Amino acid sequence: MSKLSDIELQVMWNRLIAVVEEQAQVLLRTAFSPIVREAGDLSAGVFDREGNMLAQAVTGTPGHVNSMAESVKHFVRVFPVETMKKGDIYITNDPWMGTGHLNDFVLTTPAFHKGKLVGLFSCTSHLMDIGGIGFGPDGTDVFMEGLYIPLLKLADQGQLNETLMAMIRANTRLPIDTEGDVYSLAACNDVGCERLSEMMEEFGLDDLDVLSEHILSRSKAAVLEAIAELPKGKWSNTMTVDGYDEPVTLACTVEVTPSGIHVDYTGTGDASKRGINVPLAYTTAYTVFGLACIVGKDIPNNAGSLAPLTVSAPENSIVNALKPKPVASRHIIGQMLPDVVFGALRQAVPDRVPAEGTSCLWNLNVRGQTDEAGLGNYGFMMAVTSNGGTGARPMKDGLSATAYPSGVKGTPVEIAESITPLIFWRKEFREDSGGAGTTRGGLGQVIEVGSRIGKPFDLLAAYDRIDHPPRGRDGGKDGAAGAVSLKSGKVLKGKGFQLIPPDDRLVVMTPGGGGIGDPSRRDRTKLAKDVSEGLVSAEGAKAYGG
């Protein structure tokens, strides 16, 4: 065809984004795991023949999308594009070549148009159980944490690898759900391949080469233009979090130059003996997401926009843990990293950066037996997604009970109760948990849950911000610390396997976000509204000088 105009290329770019969003919706609507279909813990994207991500779905999480962006390059390295055939599907859950832990399966499928390989589709979702000790931080190496799948062919020219599927089914407590999730991942890539071919037919494209170059070059140029407006220099920050059995220091230096932004984690603590370690791919994913929230936040996410944002960390630090370190709960540390970076950037652009928030998800990872038999699964296991408050923003309050930076939605109580033998007695905002300030931190929540069948259940706790709550800034107060206990009064650990007795209830109090600015300067109308809505108590209002 004749030379494409910028307008035509922009229309195709937008169409490509629509294609991957449909790809993600297929996964969202067909997944078996509730953390995917209810909370959106997934990613979907399209790549060129070299493995460069051209577009990602808006539906999904940064930890999946930005680490999946590198996964495809690993597939292309092991399975060169010249050898790929129509109907091939590739799979892995390698934490160091995928998205950071074994519970995430990554599937990549070559896309063909008129018999020619033109690109690749890839997707990721969280599977609830892949064997081992379960989805918790108690493991002491990655082999203890579950089934480990290297980069393999799931299908060869349309023929499913039945041996591999049998191995997957045999190594999970939820064989039906796990098998269904694998098929869901494969189906969403298939839809992406079909829609891409339809798009190329409509626009008369024989390949994606020109469109790829346009997307990557324009995106990179736009990010560099945004970086050019920032002050140049180096800024450092440290943050202490709870860790597994001792506090962990997270340290970063952010360097802004005309050619990009580099974040280095020298000074960060050593890798842990337990599963809160983070592979570098996941560290990079959340670090660059944090940067992108401040720099060029309206630029579509792809290999071009990511190129000027780079990350380094010392080997076998907790943010660059090497195999075979345990990594099952890598999100605890990994999702703190935007806050660590923000603490450095606030010294350069304070009006763009929020205070610290809960950051890591406060999921109820629960497991146990049911009264039902013969359904093909061995009891139940579920991650009931729940969240604390985000940090106050310079001009706005923080968001309450909101997952930032992960972006997942909270699991509806009705869904959790319909597929587990649990009953939720309370799920409400936690009064006074948001840090006081001119702008207030977002509120955490109180969740109370027990068994409805008179049987104990397991809590695989993976929480932080209990001993080290989110910090306020510029005179703003810290957010409330998180807490985990039984209703009878026993305090539970923030991390690790614990049994919830059948005659007691689990009580989880998620943290609140830190505040910004002198609380006495808070708008009195806003404070009165907070009190009237039960977000701030009359006693808590005294922190504002009211």
BELNORTA-V509088 format. One record per residue. N is the residue number from 0. RES is the residue in three letters. SS is DSSP state (hx for helix, st for strand, lp for the rest). Layout:
BEGIN
n: [N/N]
res: [RES/RES]
ss: [SS/SS]
END
This chain:
BEGIN
n: [0/1/2/3/4/5/6/7/8/9/10/11/12/13/14/15/16/17/18/19/20/21/22/23/24/25/26/27/28/29/30/31/32/33/34/35/36/37/38/39/40/41/42/43/44/45/46/47/48/49/50/51/52/53/54/55/56/57/58/59/60/61/62/63/64/65/66/67/68/69/70/71/72/73/74/75/76/77/78/79/80/81/82/83/84/85/86/87/88/89/90/91/92/93/94/95/96/97/98/99/100/101/102/103/104/105/106/107/108/109/110/111/112/113/114/115/116/117/118/119/120/121/122/123/124/125/126/127/128/129/130/131/132/133/134/135/136/137/138/139/140/141/142/143/144/145/146/147/148/149/150/151/152/153/154/155/156/157/158/159/160/161/162/163/164/165/166/167/168/169/170/171/172/173/174/175/176/177/178/179/180/181/182/183/184/185/186/187/188/189/190/191/192/193/194/195/196/197/198/199/200/201/202/203/204/205/206/207/208/209/210/211/212/213/214/215/216/217/218/219/220/221/222/223/224/225/226/227/228/229/230/231/232/233/234/235/236/237/238/239/240/241/242/243/244/245/246/247/248/249/250/251/252/253/254/255/256/257/258/259/260/261/262/263/264/265/266/267/268/269/270/271/272/273/274/275/276/277/278/279/280/281/282/283/284/285/286/287/288/289/290/291/292/293/294/295/296/297/298/299/300/301/302/303/304/305/306/307/308/309/310/311/312/313/314/315/316/317/318/319/320/321/322/323/324/325/326/327/328/329/330/331/332/333/334/335/336/337/338/339/340/341/342/343/344/345/346/347/348/349/350/351/352/353/354/355/356/357/358/359/360/361/362/363/364/365/366/367/368/369/370/371/372/373/374/375/376/377/378/379/380/381/382/383/384/385/386/387/388/389/390/391/392/393/394/395/396/397/398/399/400/401/402/403/404/405/406/407/408/409/410/411/412/413/414/415/416/417/418/419/420/421/422/423/424/425/426/427/428/429/430/431/432/433/434/435/436/437/438/439/440/441/442/443/444/445/446/447/448/449/450/451/452/453/454/455/456/457/458/459/460/461/462/463/464/465/466/467/468/469/470/471/472/473/474/475/476/477/478/479/480/481/482/483/484/485/486/487/488/489/490/491/492/493/494/495/496/497/498/499/500/501/502/503/504/505/506/507/508/509/510/511/512/513/514/515/516/517/518/519/520/521/522/523/524/525/526/527/528/529/530/531/532/533/534/535/536/537/538/539/540/541/542/543/544/545]
res: [MET/SER/LYS/LEU/SER/ASP/ILE/GLU/LEU/GLN/VAL/MET/TRP/ASN/ARG/LEU/ILE/ALA/VAL/VAL/GLU/GLU/GLN/ALA/GLN/VAL/LEU/LEU/ARG/THR/ALA/PHE/SER/PRO/ILE/VAL/ARG/GLU/ALA/GLY/ASP/LEU/SER/ALA/GLY/VAL/PHE/ASP/ARG/GLU/GLY/ASN/MET/LEU/ALA/GLN/ALA/VAL/THR/GLY/THR/PRO/GLY/HIS/VAL/ASN/SER/MET/ALA/GLU/SER/VAL/LYS/HIS/PHE/VAL/ARG/VAL/PHE/PRO/VAL/GLU/THR/MET/LYS/LYS/GLY/ASP/ILE/TYR/ILE/THR/ASN/ASP/PRO/TRP/MET/GLY/THR/GLY/HIS/LEU/ASN/ASP/PHE/VAL/LEU/THR/THR/PRO/ALA/PHE/HIS/LYS/GLY/LYS/LEU/VAL/GLY/LEU/PHE/SER/CYS/THR/SER/HIS/LEU/MET/ASP/ILE/GLY/GLY/ILE/GLY/PHE/GLY/PRO/ASP/GLY/THR/ASP/VAL/PHE/MET/GLU/GLY/LEU/TYR/ILE/PRO/LEU/LEU/LYS/LEU/ALA/ASP/GLN/GLY/GLN/LEU/ASN/GLU/THR/LEU/MET/ALA/MET/ILE/ARG/ALA/ASN/THR/ARG/LEU/PRO/ILE/ASP/THR/GLU/GLY/ASP/VAL/TYR/SER/LEU/ALA/ALA/CYS/ASN/ASP/VAL/GLY/CYS/GLU/ARG/LEU/SER/GLU/MET/MET/GLU/GLU/PHE/GLY/LEU/ASP/ASP/LEU/ASP/VAL/LEU/SER/GLU/HIS/ILE/LEU/SER/ARG/SER/LYS/ALA/ALA/VAL/LEU/GLU/ALA/ILE/ALA/GLU/LEU/PRO/LYS/GLY/LYS/TRP/SER/ASN/THR/MET/THR/VAL/ASP/GLY/TYR/ASP/GLU/PRO/VAL/THR/LEU/ALA/CYS/THR/VAL/GLU/VAL/THR/PRO/SER/GLY/ILE/HIS/VAL/ASP/TYR/THR/GLY/THR/GLY/ASP/ALA/SER/LYS/ARG/GLY/ILE/ASN/VAL/PRO/LEU/ALA/TYR/THR/THR/ALA/TYR/THR/VAL/PHE/GLY/LEU/ALA/CYS/ILE/VAL/GLY/LYS/ASP/ILE/PRO/ASN/ASN/ALA/GLY/SER/LEU/ALA/PRO/LEU/THR/VAL/SER/ALA/PRO/GLU/ASN/SER/ILE/VAL/ASN/ALA/LEU/LYS/PRO/LYS/PRO/VAL/ALA/SER/ARG/HIS/ILE/ILE/GLY/GLN/MET/LEU/PRO/ASP/VAL/VAL/PHE/GLY/ALA/LEU/ARG/GLN/ALA/VAL/PRO/ASP/ARG/VAL/PRO/ALA/GLU/GLY/THR/SER/CYS/LEU/TRP/ASN/LEU/ASN/VAL/ARG/GLY/GLN/THR/ASP/GLU/ALA/GLY/LEU/GLY/ASN/TYR/GLY/PHE/MET/MET/ALA/VAL/THR/SER/ASN/GLY/GLY/THR/GLY/ALA/ARG/PRO/MET/LYS/ASP/GLY/LEU/SER/ALA/THR/ALA/TYR/PRO/SER/GLY/VAL/LYS/GLY/THR/PRO/VAL/GLU/ILE/ALA/GLU/SER/ILE/THR/PRO/LEU/ILE/PHE/TRP/ARG/LYS/GLU/PHE/ARG/GLU/ASP/SER/GLY/GLY/ALA/GLY/THR/THR/ARG/GLY/GLY/LEU/GLY/GLN/VAL/ILE/GLU/VAL/GLY/SER/ARG/ILE/GLY/LYS/PRO/PHE/ASP/LEU/LEU/ALA/ALA/TYR/ASP/ARG/ILE/ASP/HIS/PRO/PRO/ARG/GLY/ARG/ASP/GLY/GLY/LYS/ASP/GLY/ALA/ALA/GLY/ALA/VAL/SER/LEU/LYS/SER/GLY/LYS/VAL/LEU/LYS/GLY/LYS/GLY/PHE/GLN/LEU/ILE/PRO/PRO/ASP/ASP/ARG/LEU/VAL/VAL/MET/THR/PRO/GLY/GLY/GLY/GLY/ILE/GLY/ASP/PRO/SER/ARG/ARG/ASP/ARG/THR/LYS/LEU/ALA/LYS/ASP/VAL/SER/GLU/GLY/LEU/VAL/SER/ALA/GLU/GLY/ALA/LYS/ALA/TYR/GLY/GLY]
ss: [lp/lp/lp/lp/lp/hx/hx/hx/hx/hx/hx/hx/hx/hx/hx/hx/hx/hx/hx/hx/hx/hx/hx/hx/hx/hx/hx/hx/hx/hx/lp/lp/lp/hx/hx/hx/hx/lp/lp/lp/lp/st/st/st/st/st/st/lp/lp/lp/lp/lp/st/st/st/st/lp/lp/lp/lp/lp/hx/hx/hx/hx/hx/hx/hx/hx/hx/hx/hx/hx/hx/hx/hx/hx/hx/lp/lp/hx/hx/hx/lp/lp/lp/lp/lp/st/st/st/st/lp/lp/lp/lp/lp/lp/lp/lp/lp/lp/lp/st/st/st/st/st/st/st/st/st/st/lp/lp/st/st/st/st/st/st/st/st/st/st/st/lp/lp/lp/lp/lp/lp/lp/lp/lp/lp/lp/lp/lp/lp/lp/hx/hx/hx/hx/lp/lp/lp/lp/lp/lp/st/st/st/st/st/lp/lp/st/st/lp/hx/hx/hx/hx/hx/hx/hx/hx/hx/lp/lp/lp/lp/hx/hx/hx/hx/hx/hx/hx/hx/hx/hx/hx/hx/hx/hx/hx/hx/hx/hx/hx/hx/hx/hx/hx/hx/hx/hx/hx/hx/hx/lp/lp/lp/lp/lp/hx/hx/hx/hx/hx/hx/hx/hx/hx/hx/hx/hx/hx/hx/hx/hx/hx/hx/hx/hx/lp/lp/lp/lp/st/st/st/st/st/st/st/st/st/lp/lp/lp/lp/lp/lp/st/st/st/st/st/st/st/st/st/st/lp/lp/st/st/st/st/st/lp/lp/lp/lp/lp/st/lp/lp/lp/lp/lp/lp/lp/lp/lp/hx/hx/hx/hx/hx/hx/hx/hx/hx/hx/hx/hx/hx/hx/hx/lp/lp/lp/lp/lp/lp/lp/lp/hx/hx/hx/hx/hx/lp/st/st/st/st/lp/lp/lp/lp/st/lp/lp/lp/lp/lp/lp/lp/lp/lp/lp/lp/lp/lp/hx/hx/hx/hx/lp/lp/hx/hx/hx/hx/hx/hx/hx/hx/hx/lp/lp/lp/lp/hx/hx/hx/lp/lp/lp/lp/lp/lp/lp/lp/lp/lp/lp/st/st/st/st/st/lp/lp/lp/lp/lp/lp/lp/lp/lp/lp/lp/st/st/st/st/st/lp/lp/lp/lp/lp/lp/lp/lp/lp/lp/lp/lp/lp/lp/lp/lp/lp/lp/lp/lp/lp/lp/lp/lp/lp/lp/lp/lp/hx/hx/hx/hx/hx/hx/hx/lp/lp/st/st/st/st/st/st/st/st/lp/lp/lp/lp/lp/lp/lp/lp/lp/st/lp/lp/lp/lp/lp/st/st/st/st/st/st/st/lp/lp/lp/lp/lp/st/st/st/st/st/st/lp/lp/lp/lp/lp/lp/lp/lp/lp/lp/st/lp/lp/lp/lp/lp/lp/lp/lp/lp/st/st/st/st/lp/lp/lp/lp/st/lp/lp/lp/st/st/st/st/st/st/lp/lp/lp/lp/lp/st/st/st/st/lp/lp/lp/lp/lp/lp/st/lp/lp/hx/hx/hx/lp/lp/hx/hx/hx/hx/hx/hx/hx/hx/hx/lp/lp/lp/lp/lp/lp/lp/hx/hx/hx/hx/hx/lp/lp]
END
